Amino acid sequence: MFDLTRRGFAALLAGAAAAWPLGARAQQAAAPLVGFLHGGTSDGAAHQATNFHHGLQQIGYVEGRDVTIEYRWAEGHYDRLPALARDLVGHRPAVIAATGGLASALAAKAASKDIPIVFLMGDDPVKFGLVTSLNRPGGNLTGVSFLAPALEAKRVELLRELVPTAGTIAVLVNPNSPGAEGRLRDVREAAGLLATGSGAWPTAVLDGTST
């Protein structure tokens, strides 16, 4: 599944670059510039960067030969993403890969209305206004979403099967993530629904947070 996502994301990226105005492509013919924006650290997301490179190579783009990549890492501080996105836009890349979740995509969208942006995230891009619809994104953004919030109820259900007598469950989220509140709400609702059929399952959820 991850390999398929990697190839699909890279293909979207290549397609977005190909859609860049002819004049801009001509100016960058030697080595088109790609912006890589991520909310985490280069060490923590090294596997994502590696897979990103592999995906590009599969469609004929090798860093340093066919394409130049400018990296920007927020190191877990999502408040830095808007400035990092604006900095990337200042370099006039052919396309921006907004990876590492919703916050990166929102920052990239706010920074440019014309540079093609390809996102990789778990949240619903329609809900947060990144695209008009899943079938017809519109605007300058497109990408891949795992629609992870839809899985929260399933995760809670699996936890119940694994530990049916648990009195409390903890949820680890980054409180600065734009989607954190929604995910916590989904977990609470899922736990509440399960508790309706069994007094052994907690109706309250402890919200553990991490930065």
C-alpha positions in Angstrom: 0.0 0.0 0.0 2.8 2.4 0.9 4.7 1.7 -2.4 1.5 2.4 -4.3 1.1 5.7 -2.5 4.7 6.6 -3.0 4.4 6.0 -6.8 1.1 7.8 -7.0 2.4 10.8 -5.1 5.4 11.0 -7.3 3.3 10.7 -10.4 1.1 13.5 -9.2 4.2 15.6 -8.5 5.5 15.0 -12.0 2.1 15.8 -13.5 1.9 19.1 -11.6 5.4 20.1 -12.7 4.5 19.3 -16.3 1.5 21.6 -16.0 3.7 24.5 -15.0 3.7 27.4 -17.6 5.9 26.7 -20.6 8.1 29.8 -20.0 8.8 28.9 -16.4 9.7 25.3 -17.5 12.1 26.7 -20.1 13.9 28.8 -17.5 14.3 25.8 -15.3 15.0 23.2 -18.1 18.4 22.2 -16.8 17.1 21.2 -13.4 13.5 22.1 -12.4 13.2 23.1 -8.7 11.0 21.2 -6.4 10.1 22.5 -2.9 9.8 19.9 -0.2 7.9 21.1 2.9 7.5 19.0 6.0 6.3 19.6 9.5 8.7 17.2 11.1 12.5 16.8 11.2 14.9 15.5 8.6 15.9 12.6 10.9 12.4 11.7 11.9 11.0 11.7 8.4 14.1 10.3 6.7 12.1 7.3 5.4 9.6 9.6 3.8 12.3 11.6 2.0 13.9 8.4 0.9 10.7 7.0 -0.5 10.0 10.4 -2.1 13.4 10.1 -3.9 12.6 6.5 -5.0 9.2 7.5 -6.3 10.8 10.3 -8.4 13.4 8.0 -9.7 10.8 5.6 -10.9 9.4 8.2 -13.2 12.8 9.4 -14.4 13.7 12.2 -12.0 17.0 11.9 -10.1 18.0 14.6 -7.6 21.1 16.5 -8.8 20.7 15.3 -12.3 17.1 15.9 -13.5 15.7 18.0 -10.6 16.9 20.2 -7.7 15.0 19.9 -4.4 14.8 22.6 -1.7 14.0 21.1 1.7 12.2 23.0 4.5 11.7 21.2 7.9 9.5 22.7 10.7 11.0 20.3 13.3 7.6 19.8 14.9 6.9 23.5 15.3 3.9 24.0 13.0 3.9 27.7 13.6 7.1 27.8 11.5 5.4 26.3 8.4 3.9 29.5 7.0 7.3 31.3 6.9 9.0 28.2 5.5 6.3 27.9 2.8 6.7 31.6 1.9 10.5 31.1 1.7 10.0 28.2 -0.7 7.6 30.2 -2.9 10.3 33.0 -3.1 12.5 30.5 -4.9 9.8 30.0 -7.5 9.8 26.2 -7.6 8.0 24.3 -10.4 6.0 22.5 -7.8 5.8 22.2 -4.0 5.5 18.8 -2.2 3.7 19.6 1.0 4.3 16.4 3.0 4.0 15.5 6.7 0.3 16.3 7.1 -2.5 18.9 7.1 -0.4 21.7 8.5 2.1 21.6 5.7 -0.6 21.6 3.1 -2.5 24.6 4.6 0.8 26.6 4.9 1.6 25.9 1.2 -1.9 26.8 0.1 -1.7 30.1 2.0 1.7 30.9 0.5 0.8 30.5 -3.2 -2.3 30.5 -5.4 -0.5 29.7 -8.7 2.4 27.3 -7.9 1.2 23.7 -8.2 1.1 22.0 -4.8 0.9 18.3 -4.1 0.0 17.2 -0.6 0.3 14.0 1.3 -1.9 13.8 4.4 -4.3 11.8 6.5 -7.1 14.3 7.0 -10.0 15.2 4.7 -8.8 17.9 2.2 -12.3 18.9 1.4 -13.2 19.5 5.0 -10.3 21.8 5.5 -10.8 23.7 2.3 -7.7 22.5 0.4 -9.7 21.2 -2.6 -13.2 21.7 -3.9 -13.9 18.0 -4.1 -12.0 14.7 -4.2 -12.9 14.1 -7.8 -12.3 17.6 -9.0 -9.8 19.3 -6.7 -9.8 22.6 -8.6 -7.3 25.4 -7.9 -3.5 24.7 -7.6 -3.7 21.8 -5.1 -4.0 18.1 -5.5 -2.6 15.1 -3.7 -3.1 11.9 -1.7 -5.1 11.6 1.5 -5.5 8.4 3.6 -8.6 9.9 5.2 -7.2 8.6 8.5 -10.0 10.2 10.8 -12.4 7.6 9.4 -10.2 4.9 11.0 -10.4 6.3 14.5 -13.5 4.3 15.4 -11.9 1.1 14.1 -8.8 1.7 16.2 -10.9 2.2 19.3 -12.8 -1.0 18.4 -9.6 -3.0 18.1 -8.3 -1.6 21.4 -11.5 -2.9 23.0 -11.0 -6.3 21.6 -7.4 -6.4 22.8 -8.0 -4.9 26.2 -11.7 -5.4 27.0 -11.4 -4.4 30.7 -9.4 -1.2 30.2 -10.7 1.7 32.3 -8.9 4.5 30.5 -7.2 4.9 27.1 -4.7 7.6 26.2 -4.5 9.4 22.9 -1.2 11.0 21.8 -1.5 13.9 19.4 0.3 17.1 18.5 -1.9 19.8 20.0 -0.7 22.2 17.4 -1.9 20.1 14.5 -5.0 21.6 12.8 -6.7 18.2 12.8 -6.0 17.3 16.5 -9.3 18.5 17.9 -11.3 16.6 15.3 -9.4 13.4 15.9 -9.9 13.5 19.6 -13.6 14.1 19.1 -13.8 11.1 16.9 -12.1 8.9 19.5 -14.4 10.1 22.2 -17.4 9.4 20.1 -16.2 6.0 19.2 -15.5 5.1 22.8 -18.9 6.4 23.8 -20.7 4.3 21.2 -18.9 1.1 22.4 -19.6 1.9 26.0 -23.3 1.9 25.2 -23.2 -1.9 24.7 -20.7 -2.6 27.5 -20.3 -1.0 30.9 -16.7 -2.3 30.9 -15.5 0.1 28.3 -14.6 3.7 29.2 -16.8 6.5 28.2 -14.1 9.0 29.1 -10.8 9.3 27.2 -7.6 10.7 28.6 -6.1 13.1 26.1 -2.3 12.7 26.2 -0.6 15.4 24.1 2.9 15.7 22.7 4.7 18.4 20.8 
